[in-house]
Amino acid sequence: MKTATTPSPIAEANSPPLFHTVFEGSPQAANLIARINDFLHGELATLAAERGIDHEHSPDRETLRKVWQRSHALGFYGMTLPPQMGGTPLSVLDHVLIKEAIYASGSPFSPHVLGELSGPPRVGALARQATPYHMEHFIAPVARAEKAICFALTEVEAGSDAGALQTHAVRDGDEFVINGRKRFISGSPFADFAVLMVTTSPEPKQREISAFFVDLMQAGVHVESGYKTMAGQSHTGDIVLENVRVPAANLIGAQGRGLALALGRINVNRLLHCPAMVGLASAALRDARDYACQRRQFGRTIGEFQAVQHMLADMATDLAAARALMMATARQIDAGGEARAEASMTKLFCSEAGFRIADKAVQIHGGEGIVQGRRVEFLFRMLRMYRVLTGTSEIQRNTIARELLDVTGDAQR
């Protein structure tokens, strides 16, 4: 039975929770969070210390494979897959709370425990379109943590306008020949495969987007990953394809239905990016709170100054509002709602509020907050990125407004 004094399982190993609140997920989710936190603060913390891995120094492919395989052995790595593929039957709300807890841990391995950049979350939604060939050669190896996969849509001229792709595939007998360049592809530096979105229309102005499984190790493909994002990580790269011959059997679903495939679960996927923002913002608030209780000026801790107290209060309120909106949207999806506007509202608010929290966390740390190596400085950069990643704030506002005006138009008709 839940009680008002039950602490949330979201807490860092050596820091008290922000508030004592009721955990609103299932007992199964609470158990998973406890076990995952043990993994993050135990084995993975040791691994990070041994290999010098932190938010500025990314793990190499060999280390990541060990993490994926260990997470798979513990039952975490494939939990987001459909139950028929070995996944855990959890609600969207449970998934949100589990992912939030992972990112609130502050671990540099947070994106890798569930394989978000390169694992099962990339392929689970494809199971309905997959052929037995797809399952055997691409999806099953990823689900077993034997191979890694990335999702490649973005190009230089195709970001918010997802249909304006220039990478093209031309049919040649039982194969397609693919040429083009993908940009800013998360997980590509350590991926074996890609779900690649290309145009298959013979007419340049006609939009016909198709999806293919592509082996990144085959001739004509190379990944350029010599740049880092502003967060200092090297999880992102470009995929360059030059006369790459792909079997027609690698086509996912029907030709010309790739964009629909990519956007088919966009509302759920958009929501599931938000727990990362909320979790990171929780870590920023916790760091700021702890620092305010330790740092002394003028004979007392800075947490005793009203100016600092007000910043902490605003941060906590922003965090509570972001969490509430995120959880409400998850409940609506669990109840069968489409939640198109709500998912965009959640992404918009969580990314903007998360950055406000990180900004105040840096301010509370003062000079310490602008030194590289301090976690709040990394969180500031990371949370700034989320206002651009996975759909900019402006795109979210467009979606919200369009949904609002469409409802008005329907009522008038």
C-alpha positions in Angstrom: 0.0 0.0 0.0 1.3 3.5 -0.9 1.6 6.1 1.8 2.3 9.8 1.8 5.7 9.1 3.4 6.9 6.7 0.8 10.0 8.2 -0.8 10.4 8.3 -4.5 13.0 5.8 -5.7 14.5 8.6 -7.8 17.6 9.5 -5.7 21.3 9.6 -6.2 23.4 7.2 -4.1 24.9 9.7 -1.7 22.3 12.5 -1.8 18.9 12.6 -0.1 15.8 12.8 -2.3 14.5 16.2 -3.1 11.1 15.6 -1.6 9.3 12.6 0.1 6.6 11.9 -2.4 4.3 9.0 -3.3 5.7 6.9 -6.2 2.9 6.7 -8.7 4.1 3.9 -10.8 3.5 0.2 -10.4 5.3 -2.0 -7.8 7.0 -3.7 -10.8 8.4 -0.3 -11.9 9.5 0.6 -8.4 11.4 -2.8 -8.2 13.0 -2.2 -11.6 14.1 1.3 -10.6 15.7 0.0 -7.4 17.5 -2.7 -9.3 18.7 -0.4 -12.1 19.9 2.1 -9.5 22.0 -0.6 -7.9 23.4 -1.4 -11.3 24.2 2.3 -12.0 25.7 3.1 -8.7 27.5 -0.2 -8.3 28.9 -2.0 -11.4 28.7 0.9 -13.7 30.1 3.4 -11.3 33.1 1.1 -10.8 33.5 0.7 -14.5 33.4 4.4 -15.1 36.0 5.0 -12.5 38.3 2.3 -13.8 38.1 3.6 -17.4 38.0 7.3 -16.8 34.5 7.6 -18.2 32.5 10.7 -17.4 30.2 13.1 -19.2 33.1 14.6 -21.1 34.8 11.3 -21.9 32.6 8.8 -23.8 33.1 5.1 -23.5 34.5 3.2 -26.5 32.6 0.6 -28.4 34.1 -2.3 -26.5 33.0 -0.9 -23.2 29.5 -0.1 -24.5 29.1 -3.6 -25.7 29.9 -4.9 -22.2 27.4 -2.5 -20.7 24.7 -3.6 -23.2 25.3 -7.3 -22.6 25.4 -6.9 -18.9 22.2 -4.9 -18.9 20.6 -7.5 -21.1 21.6 -10.3 -18.7 20.0 -8.3 -15.9 16.7 -8.0 -17.8 16.9 -4.2 -18.4 18.2 -3.8 -21.9 15.1 -5.3 -23.8 12.4 -4.2 -21.4 11.0 -1.6 -23.9 10.4 -4.3 -26.5 6.9 -5.8 -27.1 6.2 -8.7 -24.7 6.3 -11.2 -27.6 9.9 -10.2 -28.2 10.9 -10.6 -24.5 10.0 -7.1 -23.3 8.4 -6.2 -20.0 4.7 -5.4 -20.1 4.7 -1.9 -18.5 2.5 1.1 -19.0 3.8 4.2 -20.6 3.7 5.9 -17.2 6.0 3.2 -15.8 8.4 3.6 -18.8 8.5 7.3 -18.1 9.3 6.9 -14.4 11.9 4.3 -15.0 13.7 6.4 -17.6 13.5 9.5 -15.4 15.1 7.6 -12.6 17.9 6.4 -14.8 18.8 10.0 -15.9 18.3 11.4 -12.4 21.1 9.1 -11.3 23.6 11.3 -13.0 25.5 8.3 -14.5 27.4 8.8 -17.7 26.0 5.4 -18.8 22.4 6.6 -18.5 21.7 6.6 -22.3 23.0 3.0 -22.6 21.2 1.0 -19.9 18.1 0.6 -22.0 20.0 1.0 -25.3 18.2 4.2 -26.2 20.8 5.4 -28.7 21.5 2.1 -30.3 19.4 -0.7 -29.0 15.9 -2.2 -28.5 14.0 1.1 -28.4 15.1 1.7 -32.0 13.6 -1.5 -33.3 10.6 -2.4 -31.1 8.1 -0.4 -33.1 9.3 -2.0 -36.3 8.2 -5.5 -35.2 4.8 -5.1 -36.9 6.4 -4.3 -40.2 9.3 -6.7 -40.0 9.6 -9.8 -42.1 11.2 -13.1 -40.8 14.3 -12.0 -42.6 14.3 -8.6 -40.8 13.8 -10.3 -37.5 16.6 -12.8 -37.9 19.3 -10.5 -39.4 18.6 -7.2 -37.8 16.1 -7.0 -35.0 16.9 -10.1 -33.0 20.7 -9.4 -32.8 19.9 -5.9 -31.6 17.4 -7.2 -29.0 20.1 -9.7 -27.8 22.7 -6.9 -27.4 24.8 -8.5 -30.0 24.5 -5.6 -32.5 23.8 -1.9 -32.3 21.5 0.1 -34.5 20.8 3.8 -35.2 17.9 5.7 -36.8 19.1 7.9 -39.7 16.6 10.5 -40.9 18.3 14.0 -40.6 20.2 15.6 -43.4 21.7 19.1 -43.9 18.5 20.2 -45.7 16.1 17.9 -43.9 15.7 18.5 -40.2 12.4 19.9 -39.1 11.2 19.3 -42.7 11.6 15.6 -42.4 10.3 14.8 -45.9 12.9 16.9 -47.8 15.4 14.1 -48.0 18.2 14.1 -50.7 19.6 10.7 -49.9 18.1 8.5 -52.6 17.7 4.8 -53.5 17.3 3.6 -57.1 16.0 0.1 -57.8 18.4 -2.1 -59.7 17.0 -5.7 -60.1 16.9 -7.3 -56.6 18.8 -4.4 -55.0 18.6 -0.7 -54.4 21.6 1.5 -54.9 21.8 4.2 -52.2 23.7 7.5 -52.3 23.7 10.4 -49.9 24.7 11.7 -46.5 23.0 11.6 -43.2 23.8 14.3 -40.6 23.7 14.4 -36.7 22.8 10.7 -36.3 22.8 9.7 -32.7 24.5 6.4 -31.9 26.0 6.1 -35.4 29.7 6.0 -34.2 29.1 2.7 -32.5 26.3 1.2 -34.6 26.4 -1.9 -36.8 23.1 -1.2 -38.6 21.0 1.8 -39.5 17.3 2.2 -40.1 17.8 4.5 -43.1 15.2 6.9 -44.5 15.7 7.7 -48.2 13.7 9.0 -51.1 12.8 6.4 -53.7 10.9 8.7 -56.0 12.4 9.2 -59.6 11.1 12.8 -59.5 13.2 15.1 -57.3 10.2 17.2 -56.3 8.0 14.3 -55.4 8.2 13.1 -51.8 8.3 9.3 -51.5 10.2 8.3 -48.4 11.1 4.7 -47.8 12.9 2.9 -45.0 15.7 0.3 -45.2 17.9 -1.7 -42.9 21.5 -0.9 -43.9 24.6 -2.7 -42.7 27.0 0.1 -41.8 30.0 -2.3 -42.2 29.4 -3.0 -45.9 31.3 -1.5 -48.9 30.4 2.1 -49.7 29.3 3.1 -46.2 31.4 5.0 -43.7 30.6 7.0 -40.5 32.3 10.3 -39.9 32.3 11.0 -36.2 35.1 13.5 -35.6 32.9 16.1 -34.1 31.3 16.5 -30.7 28.1 18.2 -29.6 28.2 21.2 -27.2 27.7 18.7 -24.4 31.2 17.4 -25.1 30.1 13.9 -26.1 30.9 11.9 -29.3 27.6 9.9 -29.6 26.8 11.6 -32.9 28.1 11.2 -36.5 27.4 11.5 -40.2 26.7 8.4 -42.3 28.0 8.7 -45.9 26.7 6.3 -48.5 28.4 6.0 -52.0 26.8 3.5 -54.4 25.8 1.3 -51.5 23.9 -1.8 -52.8 21.2 -3.0 -50.4 19.0 -6.1 -51.0 15.4 -5.2 -51.8 14.5 -7.5 -48.9 15.9 -4.8 -46.6 13.0 -2.5 -47.4 10.9 -2.0 -44.3 7.2 -2.0 -45.0 5.9 -0.7 -48.3 7.9 1.5 -50.6 7.0 5.1 -50.0 5.7 4.5 -46.4 8.9 5.2 -44.6 8.0 8.6 -43.2 4.7 7.2 -41.9 6.7 4.4 -40.3 9.1 6.9 -38.7 6.3 9.1 -37.4 3.9 6.3 -36.5 4.7 6.5 -32.8 5.8 10.1 -32.8 3.6 11.1 -29.8 4.9 8.3 -27.6 8.4 8.8 -28.8 8.3 12.5 -28.2 7.0 11.9 -24.7 9.7 9.4 -23.9 12.4 11.9 -24.6 11.1 14.0 -21.7 12.1 11.8 -18.8 15.7 12.4 -19.7 15.2 16.1 -19.5 13.3 15.8 -16.2 15.9 13.4 -14.8 18.8 15.6 -15.7 17.0 18.7 -14.3 16.5 16.7 -11.0 20.2 16.1 -10.9 20.9 19.8 -11.4 18.5 20.8 -8.6 19.9 18.2 -6.3 23.5 19.4 -7.0 22.4 23.0 -6.4 20.6 22.2 -3.2 23.5 20.2 -1.8 26.0 22.9 -2.8 23.8 25.6 -1.1 23.9 23.6 2.1 27.7 23.2 2.0 29.1 26.5 0.6 29.7 29.1 3.3 29.9 32.9 2.8 29.7 35.7 5.4 29.7 33.1 8.2 26.7 31.0 7.0 25.7 28.6 4.2 24.5 30.3 1.1 21.3 28.3 1.4 20.4 30.6 4.2 20.3 33.6 1.9 16.8 34.4 0.6 18.1 35.1 -3.0 19.4 31.5 -3.2 16.3 30.1 -1.5 14.1 31.8 -4.1 16.1 30.3 -6.9 15.8 26.9 -5.4 12.1 27.4 -4.9 11.6 28.4 -8.6 13.7 25.4 -9.7 11.7 23.0 -7.6 8.4 24.4 -8.9 9.5 24.2 -12.5 10.6 20.6 -11.9 7.3 19.7 -10.3 5.3 21.2 -13.1 7.4 19.4 -15.8 6.9 16.1 -14.0 3.2 16.6 -13.6 2.7 17.4 -17.3 4.9 14.5 -18.3 3.0 12.0 -16.1 -0.4 13.4 -17.2 0.4 12.9 -20.8 1.7 9.4 -20.1 -1.6 8.6 -18.4 -3.6 9.9 -21.3 -1.7 7.7 -23.8 -2.2 4.7 -21.4 -5.9 5.5 -21.5 -5.9 5.3 -25.3 -5.6 9.0 -26.1 -3.6 10.2 -29.1 -2.1 13.1 -27.0 -0.6 14.8 -30.1 -0.8 18.3 -28.6 -0.1 17.1 -25.1 3.1 15.3 -26.2 4.3 18.5 -27.9 3.4 20.6 -24.8 5.3 18.2 -22.6 8.4 18.2 -24.8 8.3 22.0 -25.1 7.8 22.6 -21.3 10.2 20.0 -20.1 13.0 21.2 -22.3 12.5 24.9 -21.5 12.0 24.3 -17.8 14.9 21.9 -17.6 17.2 24.5 -19.1 15.9 27.2 -16.6 16.7 24.8 -13.8 20.2 24.1 -15.1 20.8 27.9 -15.6 19.9 28.6 -11.9 22.0 25.7 -10.8 25.0 27.2 -12.4 24.2 30.6 -10.8 24.0 29.1 -7.4 27.4 27.4 -7.9 28.9 30.8 -8.9 32.4 30.5 -10.2 32.4 26.7 -9.5 29.4 26.4 -11.8 31.3 27.6 -14.9 34.3 25.3 -14.5 34.4 22.3 -16.9 34.3 19.2 -14.8 31.5 20.4 -12.5 28.4 18.4 -13.3 26.1 21.4 -13.3 28.2 22.9 -16.1 27.7 19.8 -18.2 24.0 19.7 -17.3 23.6 23.3 -18.5 25.0 22.4 -21.9 23.1 19.1 -22.1 19.7 20.7 -21.2 20.4 23.5 -23.6 20.6 20.9 -26.4 17.2 19.4 -25.6 15.6 22.6 -26.8 16.8 21.7 -30.2 17.0 17.9 -30.2 14.0 15.7 -31.0 12.0 18.6 -32.5 12.8 22.2 -31.7 10.7 24.3 -29.3 9.4 26.2 -32.3 8.2 23.0 -34.0 6.4 21.9 -30.8 4.6 25.3 -30.7 3.6 24.8 -34.3 2.1 21.4 -33.5 0.3 22.7 -30.4 -1.2 25.6 -32.3 -2.2 23.5 -35.3 -4.0 21.0 -33.0 -5.7 23.8 -31.1 -6.9 25.6 -34.3 -8.0 22.3 -36.0 -10.2 21.6 -33.0 -11.8 25.0 -33.3 -12.3 24.5 -37.0 -14.0 21.1 -36.5 -16.3 22.7 -33.9 -17.3 25.4 -36.3 -18.0 22.9 -39.2 
